[in-house]
Amino acid sequence: MDIKCFTSAPDKVIRLKDFDPSFTDGFRNKEEAKEKLENDIQEMSRLQDILYASSKYGLLLVFQAMDAAGKDGTIKHVMSGINPQGCEVYSFKSPSNEELDHDYLWRCMKRVPEKGRIGIFNRSYYEEVLVVRVHPELLSYQNLPNPKYNDDFWNNRFEDINNYEKYLVRNGIIVLKFFLNVSKDEQKKRFLERINNEDKNWKFSSADAKERKYWDDYQLAYEIMFNKTNTKYAPWHIIPADKKWFTRAAVSEIIVKTLKELSLEYPKVSKEHKEELQTIKKMLEEE
């Protein structure tokens, strides 16, 4: 799989119309993609074990998408083989009163994974330049000083985010950002499935339908965000999401490739430690 087709160079303008939500990169069917995903999961499990043991890097996976794009399912399937001791998932919904009393990055900052671990953000601080930009009235709850919600305001937020991600990468926290790119027609289909299937009714609310009316506003907000925060150290990966089986295979490919590029190794033990282990081994064998 050529993952370059899911990214753009930082100096290149990103337009969502250039990315096909139904793209499947040559996979002939769901079974082929599922087999690849299973192989990637095994490799990811092996690499996670070394990541945990070496404790040199941490991995932060950021997922953003329109409603019904498949974030939950992607996280569930791609991370199914990961040791839960080394992985944590956080879903960021509407901020609480405590979170509103802090700066907008605070609630995500305290959830950044430790070195050796994988952290997953289901939505993130990027909501502050997406949903808040589409609904600027939400900024009134943040009680900001001298609020002027003009281009400078949003550019300052983009600068804050870029600087924060650069800080994380410089300190060993690798940031992988995924946008699951679902089409408007596919979203409609999935909404209807949630309504028609009683077991999925809980996943749908009137708020989802209301937000769909702002589809074009969100697409514009996403494009602006991509072009302001697609950096060399923390690039965006725009993943086709109309075929869930392909989405999962593409995300797993990128994670595995990223972990391999870290050239991870198990910690080396000293000569003294090895001699101590042999002494303990002899003692145990003689019991």
MARKE-679530 format. One record per residue (C-alpha): residue in three letters; residue number from 1; x, y, z. Coordinates in nm, 2 decimals, always signed. Each point is the difference from the previous one (the first is absolute). Layout:
<atoms>
atom type=ALA seq=NUM px=X py=Y pz=Z .
...
</atoms>
This chain:
<atoms>
atom type=MET seq=1 px=+0.00 py=+0.00 pz=+0.00 .
atom type=ASP seq=2 px=+0.14 py=+0.34 pz=-0.10 .
atom type=ILE seq=3 px=-0.08 py=+0.22 pz=+0.31 .
atom type=LYS seq=4 px=+0.13 py=+0.31 pz=-0.19 .
atom type=CYS seq=5 px=-0.34 py=+0.02 pz=-0.16 .
atom type=PHE seq=6 px=-0.15 py=+0.08 pz=+0.34 .
atom type=THR seq=7 px=+0.23 py=+0.30 pz=+0.07 .
atom type=SER seq=8 px=+0.11 py=+0.33 pz=-0.16 .
atom type=ALA seq=9 px=+0.33 py=+0.19 pz=+0.04 .
atom type=PRO seq=10 px=-0.02 py=+0.28 pz=+0.25 .
atom type=ASP seq=11 px=+0.05 py=+0.26 pz=-0.27 .
atom type=LYS seq=12 px=-0.28 py=-0.15 pz=-0.22 .
atom type=VAL seq=13 px=-0.36 py=+0.13 pz=+0.02 .
atom type=ILE seq=14 px=-0.24 py=-0.27 pz=+0.13 .
atom type=ARG seq=15 px=-0.34 py=-0.02 pz=-0.16 .
atom type=LEU seq=16 px=-0.24 py=-0.27 pz=+0.11 .
atom type=LYS seq=17 px=-0.14 py=-0.03 pz=-0.35 .
atom type=ASP seq=18 px=+0.33 py=-0.15 pz=-0.10 .
atom type=PHE seq=19 px=-0.05 py=-0.29 pz=+0.24 .
atom type=ASP seq=20 px=-0.24 py=-0.27 pz=-0.10 .
atom type=PRO seq=21 px=-0.20 py=-0.14 pz=+0.31 .
atom type=SER seq=22 px=-0.07 py=-0.32 pz=-0.19 .
atom type=PHE seq=23 px=+0.37 py=-0.07 pz=-0.10 .
atom type=THR seq=24 px=+0.12 py=-0.36 pz=+0.08 .
atom type=ASP seq=25 px=+0.35 py=+0.01 pz=-0.15 .
atom type=GLY seq=26 px=-0.03 py=-0.32 pz=-0.21 .
atom type=PHE seq=27 px=-0.15 py=-0.23 pz=+0.27 .
atom type=ARG seq=28 px=-0.24 py=-0.22 pz=-0.19 .
atom type=ASN seq=29 px=-0.22 py=-0.08 pz=+0.29 .
atom type=LYS seq=30 px=-0.06 py=+0.02 pz=+0.37 .
atom type=GLU seq=31 px=+0.17 py=-0.33 pz=+0.07 .
atom type=GLU seq=32 px=+0.33 py=+0.12 pz=-0.14 .
atom type=ALA seq=33 px=-0.01 py=+0.31 pz=+0.22 .
atom type=LYS seq=34 px=-0.10 py=-0.21 pz=+0.30 .
atom type=GLU seq=35 px=+0.30 py=-0.23 pz=-0.05 .
atom type=LYS seq=36 px=+0.23 py=+0.29 pz=-0.02 .
atom type=LEU seq=37 px=-0.15 py=+0.16 pz=+0.32 .
atom type=GLU seq=38 px=+0.05 py=-0.33 pz=+0.19 .
atom type=ASN seq=39 px=+0.37 py=-0.01 pz=-0.11 .
atom type=ASP seq=40 px=+0.05 py=+0.36 pz=+0.10 .
atom type=ILE seq=41 px=-0.16 py=-0.06 pz=+0.34 .
atom type=GLN seq=42 px=+0.25 py=-0.28 pz=+0.07 .
atom type=GLU seq=43 px=+0.29 py=+0.22 pz=-0.10 .
atom type=MET seq=44 px=-0.13 py=+0.29 pz=+0.20 .
atom type=SER seq=45 px=-0.03 py=-0.22 pz=+0.31 .
atom type=ARG seq=46 px=+0.37 py=-0.10 pz=-0.04 .
atom type=LEU seq=47 px=+0.11 py=+0.36 pz=-0.05 .
atom type=GLN seq=48 px=-0.21 py=+0.12 pz=+0.29 .
atom type=ASP seq=49 px=+0.17 py=-0.24 pz=+0.23 .
atom type=ILE seq=50 px=+0.34 py=+0.15 pz=-0.10 .
atom type=LEU seq=51 px=-0.14 py=+0.35 pz=+0.03 .
atom type=TYR seq=52 px=-0.11 py=-0.07 pz=+0.35 .
atom type=ALA seq=53 px=+0.32 py=-0.17 pz=+0.10 .
atom type=SER seq=54 px=+0.23 py=+0.27 pz=-0.14 .
atom type=SER seq=55 px=-0.21 py=+0.29 pz=+0.14 .
atom type=LYS seq=56 px=+0.17 py=+0.24 pz=-0.23 .
atom type=TYR seq=57 px=-0.29 py=+0.12 pz=-0.21 .
atom type=GLY seq=58 px=-0.37 py=+0.03 pz=+0.05 .
atom type=LEU seq=59 px=-0.26 py=-0.01 pz=-0.28 .
atom type=LEU seq=60 px=-0.30 py=+0.23 pz=-0.02 .
atom type=LEU seq=61 px=-0.27 py=-0.08 pz=-0.25 .
atom type=VAL seq=62 px=-0.25 py=+0.28 pz=-0.07 .
atom type=PHE seq=63 px=-0.33 py=-0.08 pz=-0.17 .
atom type=GLN seq=64 px=-0.22 py=+0.27 pz=-0.15 .
atom type=ALA seq=65 px=-0.30 py=-0.05 pz=-0.23 .
atom type=MET seq=66 px=-0.36 py=+0.09 pz=-0.08 .
atom type=ASP seq=67 px=-0.27 py=-0.19 pz=+0.19 .
atom type=ALA seq=68 px=-0.03 py=-0.37 pz=-0.11 .
atom type=ALA seq=69 px=+0.33 py=-0.01 pz=-0.17 .
atom type=GLY seq=70 px=+0.11 py=-0.30 pz=+0.21 .
atom type=LYS seq=71 px=+0.24 py=+0.13 pz=+0.26 .
atom type=ASP seq=72 px=-0.12 py=-0.24 pz=+0.27 .
atom type=GLY seq=73 px=+0.00 py=-0.31 pz=-0.22 .
atom type=THR seq=74 px=+0.34 py=+0.09 pz=-0.14 .
atom type=ILE seq=75 px=+0.15 py=+0.03 pz=+0.34 .
atom type=LYS seq=76 px=-0.17 py=-0.32 pz=+0.12 .
atom type=HIS seq=77 px=+0.12 py=-0.21 pz=-0.29 .
atom type=VAL seq=78 px=+0.35 py=+0.14 pz=-0.07 .
atom type=MET seq=79 px=+0.10 py=-0.01 pz=+0.37 .
atom type=SER seq=80 px=-0.16 py=-0.33 pz=+0.08 .
atom type=GLY seq=81 px=+0.33 py=-0.18 pz=+0.04 .
atom type=ILE seq=82 px=+0.17 py=+0.26 pz=+0.21 .
atom type=ASN seq=83 px=+0.09 py=-0.07 pz=+0.37 .
atom type=PRO seq=84 px=-0.25 py=+0.21 pz=+0.19 .
atom type=GLN seq=85 px=+0.27 py=+0.07 pz=+0.26 .
atom type=GLY seq=86 px=+0.18 py=+0.22 pz=-0.25 .
atom type=CYS seq=87 px=-0.29 py=+0.17 pz=-0.17 .
atom type=GLU seq=88 px=-0.27 py=+0.25 pz=+0.11 .
atom type=VAL seq=89 px=-0.29 py=+0.15 pz=-0.19 .
atom type=TYR seq=90 px=-0.16 py=+0.33 pz=+0.08 .
atom type=SER seq=91 px=-0.32 py=+0.14 pz=-0.16 .
atom type=PHE seq=92 px=-0.03 py=+0.38 pz=+0.02 .
atom type=LYS seq=93 px=-0.36 py=+0.11 pz=+0.01 .
atom type=SER seq=94 px=-0.15 py=+0.34 pz=+0.10 .
atom type=PRO seq=95 px=+0.24 py=+0.16 pz=+0.26 .
atom type=SER seq=96 px=-0.10 py=-0.01 pz=+0.36 .
atom type=ASN seq=97 px=-0.01 py=+0.31 pz=+0.22 .
atom type=GLU seq=98 px=+0.33 py=-0.09 pz=+0.15 .
atom type=GLU seq=99 px=+0.15 py=-0.04 pz=-0.35 .
atom type=LEU seq=100 px=-0.15 py=+0.33 pz=-0.11 .
atom type=ASP seq=101 px=+0.18 py=+0.17 pz=+0.30 .
atom type=HIS seq=102 px=+0.33 py=-0.10 pz=-0.15 .
atom type=ASP seq=103 px=+0.17 py=+0.08 pz=-0.34 .
atom type=TYR seq=104 px=-0.14 py=-0.20 pz=-0.29 .
atom type=LEU seq=105 px=+0.30 py=-0.23 pz=-0.03 .
atom type=TRP seq=106 px=+0.00 py=-0.10 pz=+0.37 .
atom type=ARG seq=107 px=-0.24 py=-0.29 pz=-0.01 .
atom type=CYS seq=108 px=+0.20 py=-0.17 pz=-0.28 .
atom type=MET seq=109 px=+0.34 py=+0.09 pz=+0.14 .
atom type=LYS seq=110 px=-0.06 py=-0.21 pz=+0.31 .
atom type=ARG seq=111 px=-0.10 py=-0.30 pz=-0.21 .
atom type=VAL seq=112 px=+0.32 py=-0.01 pz=-0.21 .
atom type=PRO seq=113 px=+0.15 py=-0.35 pz=+0.02 .
atom type=GLU seq=114 px=+0.31 py=-0.08 pz=+0.20 .
atom type=LYS seq=115 px=+0.31 py=-0.11 pz=-0.18 .
atom type=GLY seq=116 px=-0.04 py=-0.37 pz=-0.08 .
atom type=ARG seq=117 px=-0.38 py=+0.03 pz=-0.04 .
atom type=ILE seq=118 px=-0.25 py=+0.06 pz=-0.28 .
atom type=GLY seq=119 px=-0.26 py=+0.27 pz=+0.06 .
atom type=ILE seq=120 px=-0.31 py=+0.04 pz=-0.21 .
atom type=PHE seq=121 px=-0.21 py=+0.31 pz=-0.03 .
atom type=ASN seq=122 px=-0.35 py=-0.05 pz=-0.13 .
atom type=ARG seq=123 px=-0.05 py=+0.37 pz=-0.10 .
atom type=SER seq=124 px=+0.25 py=+0.24 pz=+0.15 .
atom type=TYR seq=125 px=+0.12 py=+0.36 pz=+0.04 .
atom type=TYR seq=126 px=-0.08 py=+0.03 pz=-0.37 .
atom type=GLU seq=127 px=-0.37 py=+0.04 pz=+0.10 .
atom type=GLU seq=128 px=+0.11 py=+0.35 pz=+0.11 .
atom type=VAL seq=129 px=+0.05 py=+0.10 pz=-0.37 .
atom type=LEU seq=130 px=-0.28 py=-0.21 pz=-0.14 .
atom type=VAL seq=131 px=-0.32 py=-0.02 pz=+0.19 .
atom type=VAL seq=132 px=+0.08 py=+0.32 pz=+0.18 .
atom type=ARG seq=133 px=+0.07 py=+0.17 pz=-0.32 .
atom type=VAL seq=134 px=-0.32 py=-0.12 pz=-0.16 .
atom type=HIS seq=135 px=-0.19 py=+0.10 pz=+0.32 .
atom type=PRO seq=136 px=+0.20 py=+0.31 pz=+0.13 .
atom type=GLU seq=137 px=-0.27 py=+0.06 pz=+0.26 .
atom type=LEU seq=138 px=+0.16 py=-0.28 pz=+0.20 .
atom type=LEU seq=139 px=+0.30 py=+0.22 pz=+0.07 .
atom type=SER seq=140 px=-0.21 py=+0.21 pz=+0.24 .
atom type=TYR seq=141 px=+0.02 py=-0.29 pz=+0.24 .
atom type=GLN seq=142 px=+0.38 py=+0.02 pz=+0.00 .
atom type=ASN seq=143 px=+0.00 py=+0.35 pz=+0.16 .
atom type=LEU seq=144 px=+0.29 py=+0.12 pz=-0.20 .
atom type=PRO seq=145 px=+0.16 py=+0.34 pz=+0.05 .
atom type=ASN seq=146 px=-0.07 py=+0.26 pz=-0.27 .
atom type=PRO seq=147 px=-0.17 py=-0.24 pz=-0.23 .
atom type=LYS seq=148 px=+0.03 py=+0.09 pz=-0.37 .
atom type=TYR seq=149 px=-0.08 py=-0.30 pz=-0.21 .
atom type=ASN seq=150 px=+0.17 py=+0.11 pz=-0.32 .
atom type=ASP seq=151 px=+0.27 py=-0.17 pz=-0.22 .
atom type=ASP seq=152 px=+0.27 py=+0.10 pz=+0.25 .
atom type=PHE seq=153 px=-0.18 py=-0.19 pz=+0.27 .
atom type=TRP seq=154 px=-0.02 py=-0.32 pz=-0.20 .
atom type=ASN seq=155 px=+0.36 py=+0.03 pz=-0.13 .
atom type=ASN seq=156 px=+0.12 py=+0.04 pz=+0.36 .
atom type=ARG seq=157 px=-0.18 py=-0.33 pz=+0.09 .
atom type=PHE seq=158 px=+0.17 py=-0.17 pz=-0.30 .
atom type=GLU seq=159 px=+0.33 py=+0.13 pz=+0.11 .
atom type=ASP seq=160 px=-0.06 py=-0.12 pz=+0.36 .
atom type=ILE seq=161 px=-0.08 py=-0.35 pz=-0.13 .
atom type=ASN seq=162 px=+0.30 py=-0.02 pz=-0.23 .
atom type=ASN seq=163 px=+0.23 py=+0.11 pz=+0.28 .
atom type=TYR seq=164 px=-0.15 py=-0.25 pz=+0.24 .
atom type=GLU seq=165 px=+0.04 py=-0.28 pz=-0.25 .
atom type=LYS seq=166 px=+0.35 py=+0.10 pz=-0.07 .
atom type=TYR seq=167 px=+0.07 py=-0.01 pz=+0.37 .
atom type=LEU seq=168 px=-0.14 py=-0.35 pz=+0.03 .
atom type=VAL seq=169 px=+0.20 py=-0.13 pz=-0.29 .
atom type=ARG seq=170 px=+0.32 py=+0.16 pz=+0.13 .
atom type=ASN seq=171 px=-0.06 py=-0.19 pz=+0.33 .
atom type=GLY seq=172 px=-0.06 py=-0.34 pz=-0.15 .
atom type=ILE seq=173 px=-0.38 py=+0.00 pz=-0.05 .
atom type=ILE seq=174 px=-0.07 py=-0.09 pz=-0.36 .
atom type=VAL seq=175 px=-0.32 py=+0.16 pz=-0.12 .
atom type=LEU seq=176 px=-0.20 py=-0.18 pz=-0.27 .
atom type=LYS seq=177 px=-0.31 py=+0.19 pz=-0.12 .
atom type=PHE seq=178 px=-0.28 py=-0.17 pz=-0.19 .
atom type=PHE seq=179 px=-0.30 py=+0.16 pz=-0.17 .
atom type=LEU seq=180 px=-0.26 py=-0.27 pz=-0.10 .
atom type=ASN seq=181 px=-0.14 py=+0.15 pz=-0.32 .
atom type=VAL seq=182 px=-0.36 py=-0.12 pz=-0.04 .
atom type=SER seq=183 px=-0.22 py=+0.13 pz=-0.28 .
atom type=LYS seq=184 px=-0.33 py=+0.17 pz=+0.07 .
atom type=ASP seq=185 px=-0.20 py=-0.28 pz=-0.17 .
atom type=GLU seq=186 px=+0.17 py=-0.27 pz=+0.21 .
atom type=GLN seq=187 px=-0.06 py=+0.20 pz=+0.32 .
atom type=LYS seq=188 px=-0.37 py=+0.01 pz=-0.10 .
atom type=LYS seq=189 px=+0.00 py=-0.37 pz=-0.05 .
atom type=ARG seq=190 px=+0.15 py=-0.07 pz=+0.34 .
atom type=PHE seq=191 px=-0.23 py=+0.24 pz=+0.17 .
atom type=LEU seq=192 px=-0.30 py=-0.19 pz=-0.15 .
atom type=GLU seq=193 px=+0.15 py=-0.33 pz=+0.11 .
atom type=ARG seq=194 px=+0.03 py=+0.12 pz=+0.36 .
atom type=ILE seq=195 px=-0.37 py=+0.11 pz=-0.01 .
atom type=ASN seq=196 px=-0.13 py=-0.32 pz=-0.16 .
atom type=ASN seq=197 px=+0.20 py=-0.23 pz=+0.22 .
atom type=GLU seq=198 px=-0.13 py=+0.02 pz=+0.36 .
atom type=ASP seq=199 px=+0.33 py=-0.13 pz=+0.14 .
atom type=LYS seq=200 px=+0.17 py=+0.31 pz=-0.15 .
atom type=ASN seq=201 px=-0.26 py=+0.25 pz=+0.10 .
atom type=TRP seq=202 px=+0.21 py=+0.11 pz=+0.30 .
atom type=LYS seq=203 px=+0.27 py=+0.12 pz=-0.24 .
atom type=PHE seq=204 px=-0.22 py=+0.25 pz=-0.17 .
atom type=SER seq=205 px=-0.15 py=+0.33 pz=+0.13 .
atom type=SER seq=206 px=-0.17 py=+0.30 pz=-0.14 .
atom type=ALA seq=207 px=+0.33 py=+0.19 pz=+0.05 .
atom type=ASP seq=208 px=+0.16 py=-0.22 pz=-0.27 .
atom type=ALA seq=209 px=-0.27 py=+0.09 pz=-0.25 .
atom type=LYS seq=210 px=+0.03 py=+0.37 pz=+0.10 .
atom type=GLU seq=211 px=+0.38 py=+0.00 pz=-0.06 .
atom type=ARG seq=212 px=-0.05 py=-0.16 pz=-0.34 .
atom type=LYS seq=213 px=-0.16 py=+0.33 pz=-0.11 .
atom type=TYR seq=214 px=+0.35 py=+0.16 pz=+0.05 .
atom type=TRP seq=215 px=+0.17 py=-0.25 pz=-0.23 .
atom type=ASP seq=216 px=+0.15 py=+0.27 pz=-0.23 .
atom type=ASP seq=217 px=+0.11 py=+0.21 pz=+0.29 .
atom type=TYR seq=218 px=+0.18 py=-0.29 pz=+0.16 .
atom type=GLN seq=219 px=+0.17 py=-0.10 pz=-0.33 .
atom type=LEU seq=220 px=+0.13 py=+0.36 pz=-0.02 .
atom type=ALA seq=221 px=+0.12 py=+0.00 pz=+0.36 .
atom type=TYR seq=222 px=+0.18 py=-0.33 pz=-0.05 .
atom type=GLU seq=223 px=+0.17 py=+0.13 pz=-0.32 .
atom type=ILE seq=224 px=+0.12 py=+0.31 pz=+0.18 .
atom type=MET seq=225 px=+0.12 py=-0.21 pz=+0.30 .
atom type=PHE seq=226 px=+0.19 py=-0.24 pz=-0.23 .
atom type=ASN seq=227 px=+0.18 py=+0.28 pz=-0.18 .
atom type=LYS seq=228 px=+0.09 py=+0.16 pz=+0.33 .
atom type=THR seq=229 px=+0.11 py=-0.30 pz=+0.20 .
atom type=ASN seq=230 px=+0.14 py=-0.25 pz=-0.26 .
atom type=THR seq=231 px=+0.36 py=+0.01 pz=+0.11 .
atom type=LYS seq=232 px=+0.30 py=-0.21 pz=-0.08 .
atom type=TYR seq=233 px=+0.03 py=-0.12 pz=+0.37 .
atom type=ALA seq=234 px=-0.38 py=-0.07 pz=+0.04 .
atom type=PRO seq=235 px=-0.16 py=-0.04 pz=-0.35 .
atom type=TRP seq=236 px=-0.37 py=-0.08 pz=-0.06 .
atom type=HIS seq=237 px=-0.10 py=-0.33 pz=-0.15 .
atom type=ILE seq=238 px=-0.33 py=+0.03 pz=-0.19 .
atom type=ILE seq=239 px=-0.14 py=-0.35 pz=-0.01 .
atom type=PRO seq=240 px=-0.29 py=-0.11 pz=-0.23 .
atom type=ALA seq=241 px=-0.28 py=-0.10 pz=+0.23 .
atom type=ASP seq=242 px=-0.29 py=-0.11 pz=-0.22 .
atom type=LYS seq=243 px=+0.13 py=-0.36 pz=+0.02 .
atom type=LYS seq=244 px=+0.06 py=-0.08 pz=+0.37 .
atom type=TRP seq=245 px=+0.21 py=-0.30 pz=-0.08 .
atom type=PHE seq=246 px=+0.24 py=+0.21 pz=-0.21 .
atom type=THR seq=247 px=+0.01 py=+0.28 pz=+0.27 .
atom type=ARG seq=248 px=+0.12 py=-0.25 pz=+0.26 .
atom type=ALA seq=249 px=+0.27 py=-0.15 pz=-0.23 .
atom type=ALA seq=250 px=+0.13 py=+0.34 pz=-0.10 .
atom type=VAL seq=251 px=+0.02 py=+0.12 pz=+0.37 .
atom type=SER seq=252 px=+0.18 py=-0.32 pz=+0.11 .
atom type=GLU seq=253 px=+0.25 py=+0.03 pz=-0.29 .
atom type=ILE seq=254 px=+0.10 py=+0.35 pz=+0.11 .
atom type=ILE seq=255 px=+0.03 py=-0.09 pz=+0.37 .
atom type=VAL seq=256 px=+0.22 py=-0.30 pz=-0.08 .
atom type=LYS seq=257 px=+0.22 py=+0.20 pz=-0.24 .
atom type=THR seq=258 px=+0.04 py=+0.27 pz=+0.26 .
atom type=LEU seq=259 px=+0.10 py=-0.24 pz=+0.27 .
atom type=LYS seq=260 px=+0.25 py=-0.17 pz=-0.23 .
atom type=GLU seq=261 px=+0.17 py=+0.33 pz=-0.09 .
atom type=LEU seq=262 px=+0.08 py=+0.05 pz=+0.37 .
atom type=SER seq=263 px=+0.24 py=-0.29 pz=-0.02 .
atom type=LEU seq=264 px=-0.11 py=-0.12 pz=+0.34 .
atom type=GLU seq=265 px=+0.21 py=-0.24 pz=+0.20 .
atom type=TYR seq=266 px=-0.03 py=-0.18 pz=+0.33 .
atom type=PRO seq=267 px=+0.21 py=+0.15 pz=+0.28 .
atom type=LYS seq=268 px=+0.35 py=-0.14 pz=+0.02 .
atom type=VAL seq=269 px=+0.11 py=-0.14 pz=+0.34 .
atom type=SER seq=270 px=+0.34 py=+0.04 pz=+0.15 .
atom type=LYS seq=271 px=+0.26 py=-0.28 pz=+0.03 .
atom type=GLU seq=272 px=-0.05 py=+0.01 pz=+0.38 .
atom type=HIS seq=273 px=-0.37 py=-0.05 pz=-0.05 .
atom type=LYS seq=274 px=+0.05 py=-0.29 pz=-0.23 .
atom type=GLU seq=275 px=+0.23 py=-0.17 pz=+0.25 .
atom type=GLU seq=276 px=-0.26 py=+0.06 pz=+0.28 .
atom type=LEU seq=277 px=-0.27 py=-0.16 pz=-0.22 .
atom type=GLN seq=278 px=+0.22 py=-0.31 pz=-0.05 .
atom type=THR seq=279 px=+0.06 py=-0.03 pz=+0.37 .
atom type=ILE seq=280 px=-0.38 py=+0.02 pz=+0.06 .
atom type=LYS seq=281 px=-0.06 py=-0.25 pz=-0.27 .
atom type=LYS seq=282 px=+0.25 py=-0.25 pz=+0.16 .
atom type=MET seq=283 px=-0.17 py=+0.05 pz=+0.34 .
atom type=LEU seq=284 px=-0.34 py=-0.07 pz=-0.14 .
atom type=GLU seq=285 px=+0.11 py=-0.31 pz=-0.19 .
atom type=GLU seq=286 px=+0.16 py=-0.14 pz=+0.31 .
atom type=GLU seq=287 px=-0.32 py=+0.03 pz=+0.22 .
</atoms>
